[in-house]
Amino acid sequence: MKRYFVPLIVFAVMLAFLAIGLQLKPREIPSPLIDKAAPRFSLPTLAAPEQTLSSQDLRGKVWVLNVWASWCVACREEHPLLVEMAKLNAVPIFGLNYKDKRADALGWLARFGDPYTASLSDTDGLVGIDYGVYGVPETFVIDKAGVIRHKVIGPVTAEAIRDVILPLVRKLNA
């Protein structure tokens, strides 16, 4: 009888961990970077690789950083929303093109529209790693002092833009 008791307990414990894990929401993982200074970067722009843009260049303004790639299916899903958001001129949106080929990224923007004030080329993914990117797309709201105030894991939704991002941008600009 004891012979079956130990495996049964191990199975029950594993089942409990599985049940707990299935209730977690991975898109709601709190970022350890929230309310901390955004990692510094200096990267070439996608449109003109001889030009660079750094985090220091963005100090003094509220801005959004959207991490994307041409090979990303979910990025295609959120992209029309970013294009619409850019038309509002509520906040500059900077793209971080993550582990992508320049020609593919430029073609993608030409085909689907370019919502970005500038898109930065992170071909090695090192800046993405500094920002704690789990996968693309991810979006960050950064304040005038260069502090990350919000992070969206996965594609942004119309509701997230309307109910979270734009109100936060207005608050940070006030």
C-alpha angles and dihedrals in degrees: 000000000000088000090069096037098070096050089046091054091047090050092049092050091049090048090052091052090049092051091050092047093051090057094055119101109218093196089061096057104134112237116232086218096066109118091009130106113279112247113265120248142170113194139164116257117246094231095048113019091188088066122072133201123201136195087247089062089061097051114122096035136080109240143169124231115203117190110209145151136198091236092055115106094194090052088061088054095054098036098088088054091053090049089053092045091052090054089061090063088213095132136000111255117210120193125218105203101209124210093332139135113253095229092050092048094048091048091050092052091047090052101043103026133264115256094170128106082209133344119219124213114233098171094161094044093231096129089047089055090050089054091050094245111183093187140320134317106043127148131203132193110212125191132222092271092054095256121143108238102172140011130197116199111206127004118343114240130215087250093053091051094046100038104031118012102044095042089049091049090051091049093049092048093050 
